[in-house]
Amino acid sequence: MKLSGLLSKSTETLPGVAGVARVDRRTGELLRRVGPGDIVVLDQLDLDRATASALAGAGVAGVVNASVSISGRFPNLGPEILVGAGIPLIDDVGSEALRRIKDGSKIRLHEGGVYQGDKEIARGLVQTTDTVADQMIEAKAGMTAQLEAFSANTMEFLRAERTLILDGAGVPALHVPIKDRPVLVIAPGNEHAQDLKRLKKYLAEHRPVLIGVDAGADTLREQGYRPDVVVGDPNGIEDDTLKRAGEIVIPAQLDGHAPGIDRIQDLGVGAVTFPSTGNPEDLALLLADTHEAALVVTVGFQATLQEFLDRGRSGSNPSTFLTRLRLGTKLVDAKAVAMLHRSRRSLAPLMLLVLAALIVIAAAVLVSDIGGVYLDWLVQQWHALTTWLKGAVT
């Protein structure tokens, strides 16, 4: 009896969602090593859309956040994406949970608790569709304060780097010819891979200069394109992409330190640095504009006010607004290009036009002097074809 009881207990399925824990405070590093079925344990205040989309795309089984995923400062978009994808999200478990939960261990999520076997090692708030909706409504009230703070940061950035924004001072030279050519800049934003696929005809017809930002450069390579320029931290870009790139531009701090330069040296490829406090997306736009691109098409960039303020996107950086203001009408979003570049003539009207032309030609031949000769010839050919078919069947 005792042995039977032990066996039934060991085979009993525990409630909740189980998976291998992937733990890291550095969200970028974490995203590079998560896979299907993993449970991600991170520490990110105001979970942004880019991170949530990457986690959902990786097929994670659950997410545990040491911080609050919606602080109320502004309506960030990450929690809504995770909950909408059916991924359990447990919030505000505390920073101590990152020490208790070991990377690579098997954990289980159930009703706000984080378990190892039967032992609860952390507890937080379960986010649902209703709780996220309620918190988002409250968070909209914080947008005014965020916009005011953003305006102040923008003015401070302009004072610090006005020569870069106004005159293009410090923008590195490139060997790739850009002047008077269209340029496409792709960043790893929401639906960037799908938007790039929709531009297939545009890319084939116009052959723009291709600039990949961070993992956006990997997307170019995965879809069969060779990036002319790669902008970003090499630590977040695959080796094959860096080796195939025409040129590599590494964002650097104002003191000259460039994160990821060691990896470039290990790969044996060349690179130039771009000292600025701006983010890689904006630096890529400044490269295109300073080198006199005729048009700049952006893929994977933020489009709405909420995305503009979202923590994980370039909208949180004051360089974003000023950079787009500088490019002005030269800047076009990929979705607009894909819509305008569709063929304006469908196949059906074209076939009707050809049929109408054939009818007109046939009518003209029949009413002419030689129309009867062609008609007799067609009748003879038809009779010959039917006779042959009957002989073949018998």
C-alpha positions in Angstrom: 0.0 0.0 0.0 2.8 2.4 0.8 4.6 1.7 -2.4 1.4 2.2 -4.4 0.8 5.5 -2.7 4.3 6.8 -3.5 4.0 5.8 -7.1 0.7 7.6 -7.6 2.1 10.7 -5.9 5.2 10.8 -8.1 3.2 10.5 -11.3 0.6 13.1 -10.3 0.6 16.1 -12.7 1.0 19.3 -10.7 -1.2 22.2 -11.8 0.1 25.3 -13.6 2.7 25.8 -16.4 6.1 24.3 -16.1 9.3 25.0 -17.9 13.1 25.7 -17.7 13.9 29.0 -16.0 15.9 31.6 -18.0 17.1 34.2 -15.5 18.9 37.5 -16.3 18.6 41.1 -15.4 19.9 42.1 -18.8 16.9 41.8 -21.1 19.0 41.9 -24.3 21.1 38.9 -23.2 18.1 37.1 -22.0 16.3 37.4 -25.4 19.2 35.8 -27.2 19.0 32.5 -25.3 15.3 31.9 -24.7 13.5 29.2 -26.6 10.1 27.5 -26.8 8.7 26.3 -23.5 11.1 28.3 -21.3 9.9 30.4 -18.4 11.6 33.8 -18.5 12.5 35.6 -15.2 13.5 39.2 -15.8 13.5 42.6 -14.0 12.0 45.3 -16.2 9.9 48.2 -15.1 7.2 48.9 -17.6 7.5 45.9 -19.9 7.8 47.3 -23.5 6.3 46.1 -26.7 9.6 45.1 -28.3 10.6 42.7 -25.5 7.1 41.2 -25.2 6.9 40.6 -29.0 10.3 38.9 -28.9 9.3 36.7 -26.0 6.0 35.7 -27.7 7.8 35.0 -30.9 10.2 32.8 -29.1 7.3 30.7 -27.8 8.0 31.1 -24.1 5.7 29.3 -21.7 5.6 32.1 -19.1 7.1 35.3 -17.8 8.0 36.3 -14.3 8.8 40.0 -13.7 10.6 41.1 -10.6 9.3 44.6 -11.2 5.9 46.0 -12.0 5.1 45.5 -15.7 2.8 48.6 -15.7 3.9 51.3 -13.3 1.3 53.8 -14.4 3.7 56.3 -15.8 2.4 55.7 -19.3 0.4 53.0 -21.1 3.2 50.6 -22.1 2.3 47.9 -24.6 4.2 44.8 -23.4 1.8 43.2 -20.9 -1.1 43.4 -23.3 0.9 41.5 -26.0 1.9 38.7 -23.6 -1.6 38.2 -22.1 -3.2 38.4 -25.5 -0.8 35.6 -26.7 -2.0 33.4 -23.8 1.4 33.6 -22.0 1.1 33.7 -18.1 2.6 36.9 -16.7 3.4 37.1 -12.9 4.3 40.6 -11.8 6.2 42.2 -9.0 7.7 39.1 -7.4 10.6 41.2 -6.1 14.3 41.3 -7.0 15.1 38.6 -4.5 13.4 36.1 -6.8 16.2 36.5 -9.3 18.6 35.1 -6.7 16.3 32.3 -5.6 15.4 31.1 -9.0 18.4 29.4 -10.6 19.0 29.7 -14.3 18.3 26.3 -16.0 16.2 25.0 -13.1 12.7 23.5 -13.6 10.0 25.8 -12.2 6.2 26.0 -12.3 3.8 28.9 -12.3 0.4 28.5 -10.7 -2.1 31.2 -9.5 0.6 33.8 -8.9 3.1 31.5 -7.3 6.5 30.4 -8.6 7.2 26.8 -7.5 10.1 24.3 -7.6 8.2 21.1 -7.2 5.8 21.6 -4.3 7.8 24.5 -2.8 6.8 28.1 -3.4 9.9 30.3 -3.9 8.2 33.5 -5.1 4.8 35.1 -5.4 3.4 38.0 -7.3 0.4 39.4 -9.1 -1.1 37.4 -12.0 -1.9 39.7 -14.9 -5.1 39.0 -16.9 -6.9 40.8 -19.7 -9.0 42.6 -17.2 -6.2 43.7 -14.9 -4.1 44.9 -17.9 -7.0 46.9 -19.3 -7.7 48.6 -16.0 -4.1 49.5 -15.4 -3.7 50.8 -19.0 -6.7 53.2 -18.4 -5.0 54.5 -15.3 -1.6 54.8 -17.0 -3.0 57.1 -19.7 -3.2 59.8 -17.1 0.6 59.7 -16.7 1.2 60.5 -20.4 1.1 64.3 -19.7 4.0 64.1 -17.2 6.0 61.9 -19.6 5.6 64.3 -22.5 6.7 67.2 -20.3 9.8 65.2 -19.2 10.5 64.2 -22.7 10.3 67.8 -23.9 12.9 68.8 -21.3 15.2 66.0 -22.2 14.9 66.9 -25.9 16.1 70.5 -25.2 19.0 69.2 -23.1 20.0 66.8 -25.9 19.9 69.6 -28.4 22.2 71.7 -26.3 24.6 68.8 -25.9 24.7 67.6 -29.5 23.4 70.5 -31.6 26.3 70.3 -34.0 25.4 66.7 -34.8 21.7 67.4 -35.4 22.1 70.7 -37.2 25.4 70.2 -39.1 26.0 66.4 -39.1 29.3 66.9 -37.2 30.8 63.6 -36.2 28.9 61.4 -38.7 31.5 58.9 -40.0 32.3 58.6 -43.7 31.1 55.6 -45.6 32.4 53.8 -48.7 28.9 52.7 -49.8 27.5 55.3 -52.3 24.4 56.8 -50.8 24.0 60.3 -52.4 20.8 60.7 -54.4 19.9 57.0 -53.8 16.9 55.6 -51.8 17.8 54.0 -48.5 16.0 51.4 -46.5 16.6 51.3 -42.7 15.3 48.3 -40.8 15.2 48.1 -37.0 14.0 45.1 -35.0 10.6 46.6 -34.2 7.1 45.1 -34.2 6.3 43.2 -37.4 9.5 44.3 -39.0 10.1 40.9 -40.7 6.6 40.9 -42.2 6.9 44.6 -43.4 10.2 43.7 -45.1 8.5 40.9 -47.0 5.8 43.2 -48.3 8.6 45.4 -49.8 10.0 42.7 -52.0 8.8 44.3 -55.3 10.0 47.7 -54.1 13.4 46.4 -53.3 13.7 44.6 -56.6 12.7 47.6 -58.6 14.5 50.4 -56.8 17.5 48.6 -55.2 17.9 50.9 -52.2 20.9 51.0 -49.9 20.1 48.6 -47.1 21.0 49.6 -43.5 20.3 47.1 -40.8 20.0 48.3 -37.1 20.9 45.7 -34.5 18.9 42.5 -35.1 17.2 44.1 -38.1 20.5 43.4 -40.0 20.0 39.7 -39.2 16.5 39.9 -40.7 17.9 41.3 -43.9 20.3 38.4 -44.2 17.6 35.8 -43.3 15.4 37.1 -46.1 18.2 36.8 -48.6 19.6 40.4 -48.6 23.1 41.6 -48.0 23.2 44.6 -45.6 25.2 47.4 -47.1 25.6 49.0 -43.6 25.1 47.5 -40.2 24.6 49.9 -37.2 24.5 48.7 -33.6 26.2 46.7 -30.9 27.9 43.7 -32.5 27.2 41.6 -29.4 23.5 41.5 -30.5 24.2 40.6 -34.2 25.0 37.2 -35.6 28.5 36.4 -36.9 27.4 35.6 -40.5 25.6 39.0 -40.7 28.7 40.9 -39.6 30.9 39.0 -42.0 28.6 39.7 -45.0 28.0 43.3 -44.2 29.5 46.0 -46.5 30.3 48.3 -43.6 29.8 48.2 -39.8 29.1 51.3 -37.7 29.3 50.9 -33.9 27.6 53.4 -31.7 30.1 54.7 -29.2 29.9 56.8 -26.0 31.1 60.4 -26.1 34.4 59.3 -24.4 35.1 57.0 -27.4 34.3 53.7 -25.7 32.4 51.4 -28.2 30.7 48.3 -26.7 31.2 45.3 -28.9 34.4 46.5 -30.6 36.3 43.4 -29.2 33.9 41.1 -31.0 34.6 42.9 -34.3 38.3 42.5 -33.8 37.9 38.8 -33.0 35.9 38.3 -36.3 38.6 40.1 -38.2 36.2 42.5 -39.9 36.5 46.3 -40.1 34.3 48.9 -38.4 34.0 52.6 -37.7 32.6 54.2 -34.5 29.9 56.8 -34.2 30.2 58.7 -30.8 26.8 60.0 -29.7 24.2 59.7 -27.0 21.6 58.9 -29.7 20.3 55.4 -30.1 21.3 53.1 -33.1 18.0 53.7 -35.0 18.5 57.5 -35.0 22.2 57.2 -35.9 21.3 55.1 -38.9 18.9 57.8 -40.0 21.5 60.5 -39.5 24.0 58.5 -41.6 21.5 58.3 -44.5 20.6 62.0 -44.3 24.1 63.3 -43.9 25.2 61.3 -46.9 22.4 62.9 -48.9 20.0 60.0 -49.5 17.1 60.8 -51.8 14.6 59.0 -49.7 14.6 57.0 -46.5 12.2 54.1 -45.9 12.0 52.9 -42.3 11.0 49.4 -41.3 10.3 48.4 -37.7 10.2 52.0 -36.3 7.6 53.2 -33.9 4.5 54.8 -35.4 2.1 55.7 -32.6 2.4 58.0 -29.5 2.3 55.0 -27.2 5.1 53.3 -29.1 7.0 56.6 -29.1 7.0 56.7 -25.3 7.5 52.9 -24.8 10.5 52.2 -22.7 12.2 49.7 -25.0 11.9 51.7 -28.1 13.9 54.7 -29.4 11.0 57.0 -28.5 12.4 57.0 -25.0 15.5 58.9 -26.3 15.2 62.6 -27.0 17.3 62.2 -30.2 14.3 60.5 -31.8 12.1 63.5 -32.2 14.9 65.8 -33.4 16.2 63.2 -35.9 12.9 62.8 -37.6 12.4 66.5 -37.6 15.7 66.9 -39.5 14.8 64.3 -42.2 11.3 65.8 -42.7 9.6 64.7 -45.9 12.5 62.5 -46.8 11.3 60.0 -44.2 8.6 57.4 -45.2 7.2 54.4 -43.3 7.4 51.0 -44.9 3.7 50.3 -44.6 2.9 53.4 -46.7 5.5 52.4 -49.3 4.1 48.9 -49.6 0.5 50.3 -50.0 1.5 52.8 -52.7 3.7 50.3 -54.5 0.9 47.8 -55.1 0.1 47.2 -58.8 -2.8 49.4 -59.7 -4.1 47.1 -62.4 -5.5 43.7 -61.5 -5.2 40.7 -63.8 -9.0 40.5 -64.6 -9.3 44.0 -66.3 -6.2 43.3 -68.3 -7.6 40.0 -69.6 -10.9 41.7 -70.5 -8.9 44.3 -72.4 -7.0 41.6 -74.4 -10.2 39.7 -75.1 -11.9 42.8 -76.4 -9.0 43.5 -78.7 -9.2 40.0 -80.1 -12.9 40.3 -80.7 -12.3 43.6 -82.6 -9.6 42.0 -84.7 -11.7 38.9 -85.5 -14.7 41.1 -86.5 -12.5 43.1 -88.8 -11.1 40.0 -90.5 -14.6 38.4 -91.0 -16.1 41.5 -92.7 -13.1 41.8 -95.0 -12.7 40.0 -98.4 -10.3 37.5 -97.0 -12.4 36.8 -93.9 -14.3 33.9 -95.6 -11.0 32.2 -96.6 -9.8 32.3 -93.0 -13.1 31.0 -91.8 -13.2 28.1 -94.2 -9.6 27.2 -93.2 -10.5 27.2 -89.5 -13.5 25.0 -90.2 -11.3 22.5 -92.1 -8.8 22.4 -89.3 -11.5 21.8 -86.7 -12.9 18.9 -88.7 -9.4 17.4 -89.1 -8.8 17.7 -85.3 -12.1 16.0 -84.4 -11.5 13.2 -86.9 -8.1 12.6 -85.5 -9.4 12.5 -81.9 -12.1 9.9 -82.9 -9.5 7.7 -84.5 -7.2 7.9 -81.5 -10.0 6.9 -79.2 -11.2 3.9 -81.3 
